[in-house]
């Protein structure tokens, strides 16, 4: 924490601890799991948000596949009608 305080003083003109930044805050900031979990905003890497995005993408893929199947069916019917007219 002393090293962080010194660097913050040099760069920002104040010590991080003077602004309420504690040793626990530093440990949380350096912990990858904690760091990812804090990014629970839309599009962030938090596990819950990642799961939500995966589910959304799977639903979109399924809807796209359904539309494609319907379009292919219409094309096949239209081709069948054209062949029948010959």
VEXSERO-629253 format. One line per field, with one value per residue (C-alpha): residue number from 1; residue in three letters; chain; x, y, z. Coordinates in Angstrom, 1 decimal. Example, Ala and Ser with C-alpha at 12.3 -4.5 7.8 and 13.67 -1.06 7.14 Angstrom:
BEGIN
num <- [1,2]
residuo <- [ala,ser]
cadena <- [A,A]
u <- [12.3,13.7]
v <- [-4.5,-1.1]
w <- [7.8,7.1]
***
This chain:
BEGIN
num <- [1,2,3,4,5,6,7,8,9,10,11,12,13,14,15,16,17,18,19,20,21,22,23,24,25,26,27,28,29,30,31,32,33,34,35,36,37,38,39,40,41,42,43,44,45,46,47,48,49,50,51,52,53,54,55,56,57,58,59,60,61,62,63,64,65,66,67,68,69,70,71,72,73,74,75,76,77,78,79,80,81,82,83,84,85,86]
residuo <- [unk,unk,unk,unk,unk,unk,unk,unk,unk,unk,unk,unk,unk,unk,unk,unk,unk,unk,unk,unk,unk,unk,unk,unk,unk,unk,unk,unk,unk,unk,unk,unk,unk,unk,unk,unk,unk,unk,unk,unk,unk,unk,unk,unk,unk,unk,unk,unk,unk,unk,unk,unk,unk,unk,unk,unk,unk,unk,unk,unk,unk,unk,unk,unk,unk,unk,unk,unk,unk,unk,unk,unk,unk,unk,unk,unk,unk,unk,unk,unk,unk,unk,unk,unk,unk,unk]
cadena <- [A,A,A,A,A,A,A,A,A,A,A,A,A,A,A,A,A,A,A,A,A,A,A,A,A,A,A,A,A,A,A,A,A,A,A,A,A,A,A,A,A,A,A,A,A,A,A,A,A,A,A,A,A,A,A,A,A,A,A,A,A,A,A,A,A,A,A,A,A,A,A,A,A,A,A,A,A,A,A,A,A,A,A,A,A,A]
u <- [0.0,2.9,4.2,0.7,0.4,3.8,3.0,-0.4,1.2,3.7,1.1,-2.1,-0.7,-2.4,-2.0,-4.6,-5.1,-6.0,-9.0,-10.2,-8.5,-7.6,-5.4,-8.6,-9.6,-6.1,-6.4,-9.9,-8.6,-5.8,-7.9,-9.0,-12.2,-13.3,-12.3,-14.4,-17.4,-17.5,-18.0,-21.6,-22.8,-24.3,-21.7,-19.3,-17.4,-19.2,-20.4,-24.1,-23.8,-21.9,-24.6,-27.3,-25.5,-25.0,-28.7,-29.7,-27.4,-28.7,-32.3,-31.3,-29.6,-32.7,-34.9,-32.6,-32.7,-36.5,-36.7,-34.2,-36.3,-39.5,-37.8,-36.4,-39.8,-41.3,-38.6,-39.2,-42.9,-42.3,-39.9,-42.5,-45.1,-42.8,-42.0,-45.7,-46.4,-44.0]
v <- [0.0,2.3,1.9,2.7,5.7,7.0,6.5,8.1,11.1,11.4,11.1,12.6,14.8,12.8,9.5,6.9,6.1,9.8,9.3,6.2,3.6,0.8,-2.3,-4.4,-2.2,-2.9,-6.6,-6.7,-4.6,-7.0,-10.2,-11.3,-13.0,-10.0,-7.7,-9.7,-10.0,-6.3,-5.8,-7.0,-4.3,-5.0,-6.7,-7.1,-10.3,-11.2,-14.8,-13.9,-11.3,-13.7,-16.4,-13.9,-12.9,-16.6,-17.3,-14.3,-15.3,-18.8,-17.5,-15.2,-18.1,-20.3,-17.6,-17.1,-20.8,-20.8,-17.9,-19.6,-22.9,-21.0,-19.1,-22.3,-23.8,-20.9,-21.2,-24.9,-24.4,-21.6,-23.8,-26.6,-24.3,-23.1,-26.7,-27.6,-24.8,-26.2]
w <- [0.0,0.7,-2.8,-4.2,-2.0,-3.2,-6.9,-6.5,-4.8,-7.6,-10.4,-8.9,-6.1,-3.3,-1.6,-2.4,1.3,1.9,-0.4,1.5,-0.7,1.7,1.6,1.2,-1.8,-3.3,-2.8,-4.5,-7.4,-7.9,-7.6,-11.1,-10.0,-8.0,-10.8,-13.3,-11.0,-10.5,-14.3,-14.2,-16.6,-20.0,-22.2,-19.3,-18.5,-15.2,-15.3,-15.0,-17.8,-20.0,-19.4,-20.3,-23.5,-24.5,-24.0,-26.0,-28.8,-28.8,-29.1,-32.0,-33.7,-33.3,-34.6,-37.6,-38.3,-38.1,-40.6,-42.9,-42.8,-43.6,-46.5,-48.0,-47.8,-49.7,-52.3,-52.7,-53.1,-55.6,-57.6,-57.5,-58.9,-61.7,-62.6,-62.6,-65.1,-67.7]
***
